[in-house]
Amino acid sequence: MKALIKLHAKENFKGSSFLIFGILGSIITLIIIFQVKFSIEGVAATSDYAVFGMQWKLLSMIASLGAISLSMNTMAFHRRGTRKELLWLHGLEPEKQYFALILGNLLVSIAMAFVLSIPMMIQILVKGLDFPWYSIVFSFIAYGITVCTACVFYSLWTFILSPAVSALLGMVFIVMGTVRTTFLLLLGNKGGLFGKLGKYLIHILPPLDELSQITRDLFTGGAVDLPVVFRILLYLWLLLGMVYFVIKWVVQYEK
């Protein structure tokens, strides 16, 4: 299983995608540095909270979409190819193969997210912020969890839908997940059956908005909303459980 994880990660590391994401990270940093004046939550854009808050939000969304692009077709190619049968003959069960591929996608996605954030790290070092080092470390951990959530969420759909449909829906759901709180507020103000049903359905989206907010709060040393943290942990637990049972069902179906 470890060998398959390493092989899958090595195959993805060879591509030029990481250079592209490094360039994207540089573009985002330059845009934020030379941005026009605006305000976020009543705070001037020249403040560290506004500048880096906007950067974290953009990085989280692009890294989540990047995780989908790097994970795209992984499961479909593996299920259609001969590698699965060969690995099965050598004692690696299909269930473990799928888990290994998901873990490989997670490693590649985290590495991509790190490359994407390198320009911002350089900006932090050059600017010399007063934030404590541990807040920066915790914010990067939350950033990594955001990308992993998007990757696992997309992996779930790859077992259910075709590659093209799962990729399209995955990207749509990721973008919607980055503004999930806004959708909840809008649906909360709308009564009737549509409003109530919409509030339940919107919780299917990955909580990327809340995760990016936690990332920003950790970075700036702000207070983190613990009920939100518990809701995210519950979502991740349910998401991992769904992936586990779907893989079990797929393996039984393929037999």
MIDO-135260 format. One record per atom (N, C-alpha, C): z negated, y negated, x negated; residue in three letters. Coordinates in steps of 0.02 Angstrom, whole numbers, padded with zeros to 5 digits, always signed. Layout:
ZYXALA ...
END
This chain:
+00000+00060-00042MET +00000+00000+00000MET +00000-00063-00044MET -00040-00062-00097LYS -00042-00119-00143LYS +00026-00130-00176LYS +00059-00074-00193ALA +00124-00078-00225ALA +00175-00111-00179ALA +00173-00095-00114LEU +00220-00125-00066LEU +00206-00199-00058LEU +00142-00218-00057ILE +00124-00289-00052ILE +00152-00327-00111ILE +00141-00300-00171LYS +00165-00333-00232LYS +00242-00337-00233LYS +00275-00282-00213LEU +00348-00281-00212LEU +00376-00332-00164LEU +00347-00335-00103HIS +00371-00383-00053HIS +00360-00454-00076HIS +00301-00468-00104ALA +00286-00535-00128ALA +00333-00554-00186ALA +00345-00506-00232LYS +00388-00519-00289LYS +00459-00535-00267LYS +00484-00500-00216GLU +00552-00512-00191GLU +00558-00583-00163GLU +00506-00606-00130ASN +00508-00673-00100ASN +00498-00729-00151ASN +00460-00714-00204PHE +00448-00764-00255PHE +00511-00780-00295PHE +00560-00735-00293LYS +00620-00745-00333LYS +00667-00798-00302LYS +00658-00813-00238GLY +00704-00858-00204GLY +00695-00931-00226GLY +00741-00973-00202SER +00738-01045-00218SER +00698-01084-00166SER +00667-01048-00118SER +00630-01082-00064SER +00573-01123-00091SER +00540-01099-00144PHE +00482-01135-00169PHE +00502-01202-00199PHE +00559-01205-00231LEU +00584-01269-00257LEU +00597-01318-00199LEU +00625-01291-00145ILE +00639-01333-00086ILE +00575-01361-00057ILE +00523-01318-00052PHE +00460-01341-00023PHE +00424-01390-00070PHE +00433-01381-00136GLY +00406-01429-00183GLY +00437-01497-00174GLY +00503-01498-00163ILE +00539-01561-00151ILE +00516-01592-00085ILE +00507-01550-00034LEU +00484-01576+00031LEU +00415-01608+00024LEU +00371-01575-00014GLY +00305-01603-00025GLY +00308-01671-00060GLY +00354-01678-00108SER +00363-01741-00142SER +00389-01795-00095SER +00436-01776-00051ILE +00463-01824-00003ILE +00409-01849+00045ILE +00367-01802+00069ILE +00313-01821+00115ILE +00265-01869+00080ILE +00248-01853+00018THR +00201-01897-00019THR +00231-01966-00028THR +00295-01970-00046LEU +00327-02036-00055LEU +00330-02075+00010LEU +00345-02040+00065ILE +00349-02073+00130ILE +00281-02102+00149ILE +00228-02063+00138ILE +00161-02087+00155ILE +00140-02145+00111ILE +00157-02141+00046ILE +00138-02195+00000ILE +00172-02261+00019ILE +00236-02257+00037PHE +00275-02318+00052PHE +00285-02327+00127PHE +00237-02303+00167GLN +00245-02305+00239GLN +00239-02376+00265GLN +00268-02385+00324VAL +00258-02449+00358VAL +00188-02450+00387VAL +00164-02510+00404LYS +00096-02516+00427LYS +00089-02486+00497LYS +00036-02446+00505PHE +00019-02418+00570PHE -00055-02402+00569PHE -00082-02383+00626SER -00153-02366+00629SER -00162-02299+00662SER -00213-02262+00640ILE -00230-02197+00668ILE -00302-02198+00690ILE -00314-02186+00755GLU -00381-02186+00782GLU -00417-02251+00766GLU -00380-02306+00765GLY -00410-02371+00753GLY -00423-02387+00680GLY -00402-02343+00634VAL -00414-02353+00563VAL -00349-02375+00531VAL -00351-02426+00489ALA -00291-02453+00457ALA -00258-02399+00414ALA -00192-02401+00411ALA -00155-02350+00375ALA -00167-02353+00300ALA -00193-02409+00276THR -00207-02414+00204THR -00270-02377+00184THR -00311-02356+00232SER -00372-02320+00216SER -00355-02249+00195SER -00399-02219+00155ASP -00388-02151+00132ASP -00386-02102+00190ASP -00427-02114+00242TYR -00429-02070+00300TYR -00361-02068+00334TYR -00330-02126+00342ALA -00265-02128+00377ALA -00210-02099+00334ALA -00208-02119+00270VAL -00154-02098+00226VAL -00155-02022+00216VAL -00213-01995+00195PHE -00217-01924+00182PHE -00222-01883+00247PHE -00248-01914+00300GLY -00249-01880+00364GLY -00179-01865+00389GLY -00135-01915+00384MET -00065-01905+00404MET -00031-01854+00358MET -00047-01856+00294GLN -00018-01809+00247GLN -00038-01737+00264GLN -00102-01727+00277TRP -00125-01660+00294TRP -00091-01634+00357TRP -00083-01677+00406LYS -00052-01655+00469LYS +00020-01635+00458LYS +00058-01675+00420LEU +00128-01659+00407LEU +00134-01596+00363LEU +00092-01591+00313LEU +00093-01533+00269LEU +00077-01469+00308LEU +00027-01473+00352SER +00008-01414+00391SER +00065-01391+00436SER +00099-01438+00468MET +00154-01419+00512MET +00213-01390+00473MET +00232-01423+00419ILE +00289-01400+00379ILE +00273-01333+00346ILE +00212-01326+00321ALA +00193-01262+00290ALA +00192-01206+00341ALA +00171-01220+00402SER +00171-01169+00455SER +00242-01149+00473SER +00287-01198+00478LEU +00357-01182+00490LEU +00388-01145+00430LEU +00367-01164+00371GLY +00390-01129+00311GLY +00368-01057+00309GLY +00307-01044+00334ALA +00283-00975+00337ALA +00328-00932+00381ALA +00353-00962+00435ILE +00399-00925+00479ILE +00465-00913+00444ILE +00491-00963+00410SER +00556-00955+00376SER +00552-00903+00321SER +00496-00899+00285LEU +00488-00850+00232LEU +00476-00780+00259LEU +00445-00775+00319SER +00430-00710+00349SER +00485-00684+00394SER +00535-00726+00405MET +00588-00709+00452MET +00626-00646+00431MET +00637-00602+00479ASN +00676-00540+00470ASN +00641-00488+00426ASN +00581-00502+00403THR +00546-00452+00361THR +00537-00386+00397THR +00509-00390+00457MET +00495-00329+00494MET +00560-00296+00519MET +00608-00336+00541ALA +00670-00308+00567ALA +00708-00270+00513ALA +00713-00299+00453PHE +00748-00265+00398PHE +00712-00202+00377PHE +00646-00205+00376HIS +00608-00146+00355HIS +00614-00089+00405HIS +00614-00108+00470ARG +00618-00055+00521ARG +00687-00025+00525ARG +00739-00065+00508ARG +00807-00039+00511ARG +00828-00002+00447ARG +00797-00019+00391GLY +00817+00009+00327GLY +00788+00079+00315GLY +00803+00105+00255THR +00781+00172+00237THR +00716+00171+00197THR +00693+00112+00178ARG +00632+00108+00138ARG +00573+00135+00175ARG +00571+00124+00242LYS +00513+00147+00281LYS +00507+00223+00278LYS +00563+00258+00287GLU +00561+00331+00285GLU +00543+00357+00216GLU +00570+00324+00164LEU +00555+00345+00095LEU +00480+00336+00079LEU +00453+00280+00100LEU +00381+00269+00089LEU +00339+00318+00129LEU +00362+00334+00189TRP +00326+00382+00231TRP +00326+00451+00198TRP +00382+00471+00168LEU +00386+00535+00133LEU +00338+00537+00073LEU +00326+00478+00044HIS +00280+00475-00013HIS +00208+00463+00008HIS +00194+00468+00073GLY +00125+00467+00096GLY +00100+00402+00125GLY +00143+00350+00127LEU +00121+00286+00155LEU +00143+00282+00227LEU +00097+00286+00273GLU +00112+00287+00345GLU +00142+00221+00367GLU +00185+00222+00419PRO +00216+00160+00444PRO +00165+00106+00462PRO +00109+00127+00491GLU +00058+00078+00509GLU +00034+00038+00448GLU +00021+00073+00393LYS -00001+00039+00332LYS +00056-00002+00301LYS +00118+00021+00310GLN +00175-00018+00285GLN +00179-00086+00320GLN +00170-00085+00386TYR +00174-00149+00423TYR +00118-00196+00403TYR +00058-00169+00396PHE +00002-00211+00374PHE +00015-00239+00304PHE +00045-00198+00261ALA +00060-00220+00193ALA +00111-00277+00193ALA +00161-00271+00236LEU +00212-00324+00241LEU +00182-00389+00267LEU +00137-00384+00316ILE +00104-00444+00341ILE +00062-00476+00287ILE +00025-00436+00248LEU -00015-00462+00193LEU +00030-00494+00140LEU +00088-00462+00127GLY +00136-00491+00080GLY +00162-00558+00104GLY +00177-00562+00169ASN +00199-00626+00198ASN +00145-00680+00192ASN +00082-00659+00201LEU +00026-00706+00195LEU +00021-00733+00124LEU +00027-00690+00075LEU +00023-00711+00005LEU +00079-00761-00012LEU +00140-00744+00010VAL +00197-00787-00003VAL +00188-00854+00033VAL +00164-00853+00094SER +00155-00914+00133SER +00102-00959+00102SER +00047-00929+00078ILE -00005-00969+00045ILE +00021-01000-00019ILE +00060-00961-00057ALA +00089-00988-00119ALA +00137-01046-00103ALA +00176-01038-00050MET +00222-01091-00029MET +00183-01153-00008MET +00129-01144+00029ALA +00088-01201+00051ALA +00057-01237-00009ALA +00038-01198-00060PHE +00011-01228-00121PHE +00064-01271-00156PHE +00124-01244-00162VAL +00179-01281-00194VAL +00194-01345-00154VAL +00192-01340-00089LEU +00205-01397-00046LEU +00153-01452-00056LEU +00092-01433-00073SER +00038-01482-00079SER +00029-01509-00150SER +00068-01483-00199ILE +00060-01506-00269ILE +00069-01581-00276ILE +00121-01612-00246PRO +00127-01685-00252PRO +00066-01723-00226PRO +00034-01697-00172MET -00025-01731-00147MET -00084-01722-00195MET -00088-01664-00228MET -00140-01654-00278MET -00133-01704-00335MET -00070-01714-00356ILE -00057-01763-00409ILE -00077-01833-00386ILE -00062-01848-00323GLN -00080-01913-00294GLN -00156-01921-00294GLN -00193-01868-00278ILE -00266-01870-00277ILE -00293-01884-00347ILE -00265-01850-00397LEU -00288-01859-00466LEU -00273-01929-00491LEU -00213-01955-00474VAL -00194-02022-00498VAL -00236-02076-00464VAL -00247-02067-00399LYS -00284-02118-00362LYS -00358-02117-00377LYS -00384-02058-00395GLY -00455-02052-00412GLY -00500-02066-00353GLY -00497-02022-00302LEU -00536-02033-00241LEU -00610-02020-00253LEU -00650-02050-00209ASP -00723-02043-00214ASP -00749-01982-00177ASP -00705-01944-00146PHE -00727-01885-00109PHE -00754-01832-00158PHE -00807-01797-00139PRO -00834-01744-00183PRO -00784-01687-00191PRO -00786-01653-00248TRP -00737-01601-00263TRP -00741-01544-00214TRP -00803-01527-00190TYR -00809-01471-00144TYR -00777-01485-00077TYR -00774-01548-00055SER -00741-01564+00008SER -00665-01553+00002SER -00638-01567-00058ILE -00567-01556-00069ILE -00552-01481-00069ILE -00597-01442-00101VAL -00589-01369-00102VAL -00591-01340-00032VAL -00640-01361+00008PHE -00647-01336+00076PHE -00587-01356+00119PHE -00560-01415+00108SER -00502-01437+00147SER -00441-01394+00130SER -00433-01375+00067PHE -00377-01332+00049PHE -00386-01261+00077PHE -00448-01239+00083ILE -00461-01174+00115ILE -00441-01176+00189ILE -00460-01230+00223ALA -00441-01239+00293ALA -00366-01244+00300ALA -00334-01277+00253TYR -00260-01283+00252TYR -00228-01215+00245TYR -00256-01173+00202GLY -00230-01105+00194GLY -00240-01063+00257GLY -00297-01072+00290ILE -00309-01036+00353ILE -00259-01057+00406ILE -00241-01121+00407THR -00191-01145+00455THR -00124-01109+00445THR -00103-01104+00383VAL -00039-01071+00368VAL -00043-00996+00384VAL -00099-00965+00368CYS -00107-00893+00383CYS -00106-00880+00458CYS -00137-00925+00496THR -00136-00918+00569THR -00065-00920+00596THR -00025-00967+00572ALA +00045-00971+00594ALA +00084-00908+00574ALA +00071-00883+00514CYS +00107-00824+00490CYS +00089-00762+00531CYS +00025-00751+00545VAL +00004-00693+00584VAL +00028-00700+00656VAL +00026-00760+00684PHE +00050-00772+00752PHE +00124-00754+00757PHE +00163-00775+00708TYR +00234-00758+00709TYR +00246-00683+00700TYR +00206-00652+00656SER +00213-00580+00644SER +00204-00540+00709SER +00159-00563+00751LEU +00148-00528+00815LEU +00211-00526+00857LEU +00247-00582+00859TRP +00308-00586+00901TRP +00365-00546+00872TRP +00365-00535+00805THR +00420-00498+00775THR +00420-00424+00796THR +00362-00399+00817PHE +00359-00330+00841PHE +00380-00323+00914PHE +00382-00379+00950ILE +00395-00377+01022ILE +00466-00399+01038ILE +00490-00450+01003LEU +00555-00480+01019LEU +00604-00471+00961LEU +00667-00487+00974SER +00718-00483+00922SER +00705-00537+00869SER +00733-00528+00808PRO +00721-00578+00755PRO +00739-00649+00774PRO +00797-00658+00806ALA +00819-00726+00823ALA +00773-00758+00875ALA +00756-00720+00926VAL +00714-00746+00980VAL +00643-00760+00954VAL +00616-00714+00914SER +00548-00723+00887SER +00546-00783+00840SER +00598-00793+00801ALA +00600-00851+00755ALA +00603-00916+00795ALA +00646-00918+00847LEU +00652-00979+00887LEU +00587-00994+00924LEU +00559-00944+00957LEU +00496-00955+00993LEU +00439-00970+00945LEU +00440-00938+00887GLY +00387-00951+00838GLY +00387-01024+00817GLY +00446-01051+00802MET +00450-01121+00781MET +00430-01168+00837MET +00452-01152+00898VAL +00433-01194+00956VAL +00358-01193+00966VAL +00328-01134+00963PHE +00255-01127+00974PHE +00216-01161+00918PHE +00242-01158+00856ILE +00208-01191+00800ILE +00207-01266+00810ILE +00265-01295+00829VAL +00268-01367+00841VAL +00221-01386+00898VAL +00222-01346+00951MET +00178-01359+01008MET +00104-01351+00988MET +00091-01304+00944GLY +00022-01293+00921GLY -00006-01352+00882GLY +00038-01390+00849THR +00015-01448+00812THR -00005-01506+00858THR +00015-01503+00921VAL -00005-01554+00970VAL -00040-01521+01029VAL -00073-01465+01017ARG -00104-01427+01071ARG -00157-01467+01107ARG -00197-01505+01070THR -00250-01545+01101THR -00220-01596+01150THR -00164-01625+01132THR -00131-01673+01176THR -00108-01639+01241THR -00080-01579+01235PHE -00060-01541+01294PHE -00120-01526+01339PHE -00176-01508+01309LEU -00236-01493+01348LEU -00261-01555+01386LEU -00257-01612+01354LEU -00279-01674+01387LEU -00232-01691+01445LEU -00167-01684+01434LEU -00119-01698+01488LEU -00127-01651+01547LEU -00137-01586+01532LEU -00146-01537+01586LEU -00213-01545+01620LEU -00263-01570+01582GLY -00328-01581+01612GLY -00327-01635+01665GLY -00281-01683+01657ASN -00275-01737+01706ASN -00229-01718+01764ASN -00199-01659+01760LYS -00152-01639+01813LYS -00186-01585+01855LYS -00193-01598+01919GLY -00226-01550+01963GLY -00178-01497+01989GLY -00202-01457+02035GLY -00160-01407+02066GLY -00154-01343+02025GLY -00115-01297+02051LEU -00106-01233+02019LEU -00072-01239+01951LEU -00022-01285+01946PHE +00014-01293+01884PHE -00033-01315+01828PHE -00076-01362+01842GLY -00122-01387+01792GLY -00170-01333+01768GLY -00198-01295+01816LYS -00245-01242+01798LYS -00211-01186+01759LYS -00152-01166+01782LEU -00116-01112+01748LEU -00093-01135+01679LEU -00071-01198+01674GLY -00049-01225+01610GLY -00104-01227+01559GLY -00165-01243+01581LYS -00222-01246+01535LYS -00237-01178+01505LYS -00228-01125+01546TYR -00239-01057+01520TYR -00183-01036+01472TYR -00122-01052+01491LEU -00065-01032+01449LEU -00063-01069+01383LEU -00086-01131+01383ILE -00083-01171+01321ILE -00129-01143+01268ILE -00180-01105+01289HIS -00226-01075+01241HIS -00194-01017+01203HIS -00135-00996+01224ILE -00099-00944+01186ILE -00073-00974+01121ILE -00058-01038+01121LEU -00032-01071+01061LEU -00083-01068+01005LEU -00061-01063+00943PRO -00108-01064+00887PRO -00141-01132+00881PRO -00206-01134+00867PRO -00243-01198+00865PRO -00231-01237+00801PRO -00168-01251+00787LEU -00151-01285+00724LEU -00175-01358+00724LEU -00175-01389+00783ASP -00198-01458+00788ASP -00272-01462+00768ASP -00313-01418+00796GLU -00384-01418+00780GLU -00396-01401+00707GLU -00356-01354+00680LEU -00364-01335+00610LEU -00347-01393+00563LEU -00293-01429+00579SER -00275-01486+00536SER -00327-01541+00541SER -00358-01548+00600GLN -00412-01598+00607GLN -00473-01578+00565GLN -00489-01514+00565ILE -00544-01489+00523ILE -00528-01500+00450ILE -00465-01488+00430THR -00444-01500+00361THR -00455-01572+00341THR -00435-01618+00385ARG -00444-01689+00371ARG -00518-01708+00367ARG -00558-01681+00414ASP -00630-01697+00414ASP -00664-01671+00351ASP -00646-01611+00330LEU -00675-01583+00269LEU -00655-01624+00208LEU -00593-01646+00208PHE -00568-01684+00150PHE -00604-01750+00143PHE -00615-01784+00199THR -00646-01851+00197THR -00722-01847+00201THR -00750-01786+00206GLY -00822-01780+00211GLY -00850-01795+00279GLY -00807-01794+00330GLY -00830-01807+00398GLY -00864-01747+00429GLY -00895-01758+00487ALA -00929-01704+00523ALA -00878-01659+00556ALA -00889-01594+00551VAL -00845-01544+00582VAL -00875-01522+00648VAL -00833-01520+00699ASP -00856-01500+00766ASP -00866-01424+00767ASP -00929-01401+00768LEU -00943-01330+00764LEU -00917-01290+00824LEU -00922-01315+00886PRO -00892-01278+00942PRO -00817-01264+00933PRO -00782-01313+00903VAL -00710-01303+00889VAL -00701-01248+00837VAL -00744-01247+00787VAL -00740-01195+00735VAL -00750-01126+00766VAL -00799-01120+00810PHE -00812-01056+00843PHE -00754-01034+00887PHE -00722-01082+00921ARG -00663-01066+00962ARG -00605-01042+00919ARG -00597-01073+00861ILE -00543-01052+00816ILE -00557-00982+00789ILE -00619-00968+00771LEU -00637-00902+00746LEU -00626-00849+00800LEU -00642-00865+00862LEU -00630-00819+00917LEU -00556-00807+00926LEU -00516-00860+00922TYR -00443-00853+00928TYR -00416-00808+00873TYR -00438-00819+00811LEU -00414-00778+00755LEU -00434-00705+00763LEU -00494-00693+00788TRP -00517-00625+00799TRP -00474-00590+00852TRP -00459-00626+00907LEU -00416-00598+00959LEU -00345-00588+00934LEU -00320-00635+00894LEU -00252-00630+00867LEU -00245-00570+00821LEU -00293-00560+00777LEU -00291-00502+00732LEU -00297-00437+00771LEU -00338-00438+00823GLY -00344-00379+00866GLY -00279-00363+00901GLY -00244-00415+00925MET -00180-00404+00958MET -00128-00375+00909MET -00126-00402+00849VAL -00080-00376+00798VAL -00094-00303+00783VAL -00158-00287+00777TYR -00178-00217+00762TYR -00154-00170+00817TYR -00167-00188+00880PHE -00149-00143+00935PHE -00073-00141+00946PHE -00038-00196+00934VAL +00035-00196+00940VAL +00066-00151+00887VAL +00040-00154+00825ILE +00066-00110+00772ILE +00053-00037+00790ILE -00006-00023+00816LYS -00021+00046+00838LYS +00029+00069+00891LYS +00044+00025+00939TRP +00091+00042+00992TRP +00161+00052+00965TRP +00183+00009+00919VAL +00249+00014+00889VAL +00257+00079+00851VAL +00206+00098+00813VAL +00209+00160+00774VAL +00214+00220+00820VAL +00176+00220+00874GLN +00180+00275+00922GLN +00248+00278+00956GLN +00276+00220+00971TYR +00342+00216+01003TYR +00396+00242+00956TYR +00392+00224+00892GLU +00443+00244+00844GLU +00441+00319+00829GLU +00382+00348+00838LYS +00378+00421+00827LYS +00414+00460+00881LYS 
END
